[in-house]
Amino acid sequence: KPATEAQLPDITGFPTPAPIRAGVESHYRPDKWKRNANNHGVFESTSKTNPSNRVEVFIGGDKDGDMLAWEAALQVIELMGIDAAKLQLVFASHAFNYHNFFQFKFSLKGTEVIKQIGWDKKHRLTVSEKLAELASIAFHLGRMLMECTWVEGKPLGHKVDASFSISPLWVIEVDARGQKDIFTGKVDAPDEVYINVSPGPWAEKWLNRMGMKAGIALHQFGWLATEILKIDPYHDELALKLAIHLTMVSRIKMRDNNQYEHKVGSLLEAVELEIGRAS
């Protein structure tokens, strides 16, 4: 059995750079997925201060380098649901515990994750069914690809120093333990699931909290109240979306002691397309 991470504290730090924010938002705003010119499903997040800076989220196919077409990508996003956003917050918070995030792999125990994200209150499913569902979400999270285009600093004359990369958001191995089904050849009803996770290669530039690589490290981070992970999207979907969105945007602002202010209408537009249009 792999050595697994301890439970996160009630308030825990986690990184909030653009790739993490886009990856999480892509699960609570499935309506923002679009069809690109190559018929791939894509979720695009563009910087408000510099439109040239953007992060695009794709779902990888069965072969390396493949990306799912529009219809198939939507099916995967619907399959994962908003609980995938909660699971990404768990991953990011555990990654934040390490000094050099991009050099470490950590392991999470499925039965512990179930408690952490509030699934222990889902009485309609057995523990084995919850573990199987968690394993499915984690597997598909491992198929998420990030295409990041980012300009570092100000242009020097006609020269623009830009970073362009494509990599998995998370590198994930799902280890299901239990009796193998003689018909499928898989562990379809696991007794336990271990999720082994490491940030994708993009993290070396983005997840350097100490700023030791000044100029290529955007060390933005915030705080997660882990109690929000227990909000049930089936009964309180809007509350969960608002809680996740506020957690992502209310990150630390260096040298700025001003409090964050949010307008209710703007918040609703950020998390709910239909409400935003109605207002």
N, C-alpha and C positions, 0 to 999 in steps of 0.2 A: 504494500500500500504506500502511495507517495506521501511525503510529508506535506500537509496542507496548511494554508494560511489560517491564522486566528481570526476570530470575528472582528469586524470593523468597529471602532468606537462610535458613540452616538453622533459625534461631530468629527468628520474626517476630511482631510485635505484631498483634493483631486485636481488634475490638470484640466484646463479648459481652452486649449488652443483650437484653431479653426477645424482641424480634422476631427477632433473629438466632438466638438459642437455639431458639426455637420452629420457625423455618424449617428449621434443621439437624436437629433432633430428629424432625421430621415424616417424615424419610427413613430414619432408622434405627429408628423405632418405627411402622411402617405399621399395626400392630395397634391403635394408639390413635386412628385416624381413626374418626369416628362419623357417623351420619346425624342431621341436626338436624330441627327441626319443619317446615322448608320443603323437606325431602328433598335438601338440599345435603350434600356431603361436607365435613366440617370436622375439623380437628385443633385441639384447645383446650389451651392451656397457662395454668394459673392460678397466681398468686403464692402461695407457701406462707405468707407473712406477712400478706397481705391478699387474701382471696378475691375482693374486688371488682375487683382488678387482674387482667386477663387479656389474652391474645393469641390470636386465632383465625386459623387458616390455611385459606384456600379456594383452589380452582383456578378461574381465570377461564374463561368460555366464549368463543364466537366473537364475541359482541357485547359492547360496553362495558357494564359493570355486571352482566353475566350471571355466574352461578357454576355450576359443573358439579354435576349430580346425583350422588348417592351412588355408584352403580355406575360412572359415567364417571370420577369423581374417583379411585376406587381403581385403575382401569385406568391412569390417567396416573401415579399414584404407583408402581405396579408397573413401568411402562415406564421411569421414571427410575432407580429403584433407589437403593441406598446410595451409589453414585458421585455422585449429585446432592448428597449431604451434603459430600463431599470438594470438589466444585466450588464450593459456597457458601463453604467455608473459604478457598479460593483468592481468590474475589471479595472477601470481607471483609478479608483480609490486604492485598490491593492497595489497597482503599479506605482502610485505616488509614494508608497512607503519606502521605495528604493532610491538610493542616491543617483545611480545611473540607470534609469528606468529601462533603457533599450538593451541592457546587457543581461537582464534577468528573466527567467521563466518562473511562474508561480503556479501552484495547484490549488484548486478549490474543491471542496467536498460537496457533492450535490445535495445531500440531506441538510447540510448547514445553509447552503444558498437558498433552499426552499423556505427555511425559516426567515432568512434575512429579507427576502422579497415578498413576504406575506402569504406565500402559497400554503403554509400550514393551516390557513383558515379556509382553504378550498376543499370542503368536505365531500364534494361530489366526485372527486378523483382519489384513487388509492395512492399511496406513496410511490409505488412502482410506476403508475401512470404519470405522476408528476415528474419523476426522474426522467422518464422517456421523453416527455414534452420539453423539459429543460435541456436534455441532450440535443434534441432537434433544433431548438433555438440557438444553442451554442455552436452547433455544426454550421448552421447557415450564417451566423455572425462571422465565422471564419472564412466565408466566401465573399465578404464585403471588400471591395477594392477602393482605394482612394487615389484620385488624380489631383495633385496639388500644384497650382501655379502661383508662385509668390515672389514679389519683387522686394529685395532687401535694400533698405535705405533709399536715398534719392538718386535719380539718374545723374551720371557724370557726362555732360555733353550729350553725344549721341549714343553713349553706352549705357545699357540698362542691365544691372546684375540681377538676374532672375533665377529662381529655383523651380525646376519642373521634375516631378517624380510620380511614379505609379507604384503602389505597393499595397499589400493587405493592410486593413485597419488593425486587425488582430490576427496573430498566428495561434491557432487553437487546435488542440488534440482532445478529443472526447473519448474517455476510457470507461465503457459501461461494463460493470461486473455483475454476473449472475448466470442463470441457466441458459445455455444456447438453445434456441428453438430449432428442432430437427427439420422443419420445413423451410424456414427462411435462412438458417445458418447464422442468425444474429441473436444478440441478447435483447429481445424485444420487451422483456419485463424485468428490468434491472433491479438488483437489490441495492446497488450504490452506483453513482456516477462520479468520476473524477474529471474535472475540466482543467487541462494544463494550458496556460495562457502566457503569451509574451506580446508586447506591442510590436507592430510591424516595423520595417526598416525606416519608415518616415519619422519615427519617434526620436531618432538620434538628433535630428534638427529641432524638433518641436518640444520635446519633453525634458529640457535641461533646466530644472528649477533654480539651480545656483548660478546660472548664467556664466558658467566657466567657458563656454564657447560663444562669447559675446559676438553679435553680428549674424549668427546663424541660428541662435536659440531664442525662440519666443516663449519665455517662461511665464505664461499666464496660468494662474491657478485660483481656485476658490475653495469653498467649504460645502460639504454635503451633510445635511441632517439625515442620517440613515433611516429615520422614522418614515420619511416620505416613500421609501422603497416598499413599505407595507400597504400603501394605498391600493385598493382593489380597483383596477380599471373597469371592471364589469359594473360596479355600482357607482364609482366616483371618477369617471374617465377625465372629465374636465378639470377636477381638482388635481389629479395626477399630472396632467399636461402642464397646468399652471405651475405646480411645484417644481417639476423638472426644468421648465423654461426659466423660472426665476433663479434656480440653482445654477444654471449654465451662464446666465448673463450677469449675475451679481457677483462677479469675481473680483479679486483684489485689484485695486487701481493704485499703482505705485505713486507716492508723493501726492496723494489726493485724499483728503479726509472728508470730503463731502459725501452725504448720504445719497443712496440711489433713490430716484423718484420714478414711479411708473404710473401711467394713466390706465385706468381699467379698460377703456376701449382699445388702446394699443396692445395691451396684454391679450385680450380676447382675439384680436386680429392675428397675433403671433402664433396662437395655438389652435384656432378654429376658423377655417375658411368661411363656413356658413354664417357663423356669428359675426365675423368681420364684415361680411357683405350686408347683413341685416342692419348693422349699426350705422 
